[in-house]
Amino acid sequence: MGGMSMIMLFQIISAVLMPIIFDLMPQDYEKIEPYPENGTQEEIDDWTIGKEMWQETIHYLEEMKEIFRYSAIWGALLLLIGLFSVPILWSGQRKLGLQLATTWTLIYIISTLHILAMFSLNGGFYPDYDFGPESGNQKIPELIMRINSIVAYSQTILCNCTLVAIIILVSSKSKPETSFDIPSAFHQVKPPQD
């Protein structure tokens, strides 16, 4: 839980810093690449394509700011629960510690699915660039998007199944030992003879 809490701390830091970095990026493409006033038609066409891709990138990054905001909120909630559960687990309060770890895992699953759904519904996993007919127009990007979604959801399921398995293992291994010594009917103990 301590390690996962530290991961949440990095998630919060990155979720807060990324929108700031996005805002520092120039909005106007001419600040990056000046318009080729005396250029050939090919240079002007290349510049126009570059400008369209830059505008699409800026639009995509604006949509990502909302995702990063939710990522920071989920990360803060998980960090608090994680930091609260670590001393409880170390103190030996098994039941409460496992309840907190299970709650943390459930919230982590919900937050991950929420962020993935936002990616899928808002901007996708990459900007919606138009590479023209030579790239299959939208067929190839849509296929790549589907593959990315399948991989992301599969990774989430595998990761969260691993976390649930760890909690189940810790729960079963940390149970207090109980004695199951039942007297055997086959081995009768003879009373001592005087």
Stockholm file with secondary structure:
# STOCKHOLM 1.0

chainA/1-194         MGGMSMIMLFQIISAVLMPIIFDLMPQDYEKIEPYPENGTQEEIDDWTIGKEMWQETIHYLEEMKEIFRYSAIWGALLLLIGLFSVPILWSGQRKLGLQLATTWTLIYIISTLHILAMFSLNGGFYPDYDFGPESGNQKIPELIMRINSIVAYSQTILCNCTLVAIIILVSSKSKPETSFDIPSAFHQVKPPQD
#=GR chainA/1-194 SS CHHHHHHHHHHHHHHHHHHHHHHHSCSSGGGTSCCCTTCCHHHHHHHHHHHHHHHHHHHHHHHHHHHHHHHHHHHHHHHHHHHHHHHHHHHTCHHHHHHHHHHHHHHHHHHHHHHHHHHHHTTCSSCCCCCCGGGTTTHHHHHHHHHHHHHHHHHHHHHHHHHHHHHHHHHHHTSCCCCCCCCCSSSCCCCCCC
#=GC SS_cons         CHHHHHHHHHHHHHHHHHHHHHHHSCSSGGGTSCCCTTCCHHHHHHHHHHHHHHHHHHHHHHHHHHHHHHHHHHHHHHHHHHHHHHHHHHHTCHHHHHHHHHHHHHHHHHHHHHHHHHHHHTTCSSCCCCCCGGGTTTHHHHHHHHHHHHHHHHHHHHHHHHHHHHHHHHHHHTSCCCCCCCCCSSSCCCCCCC
//
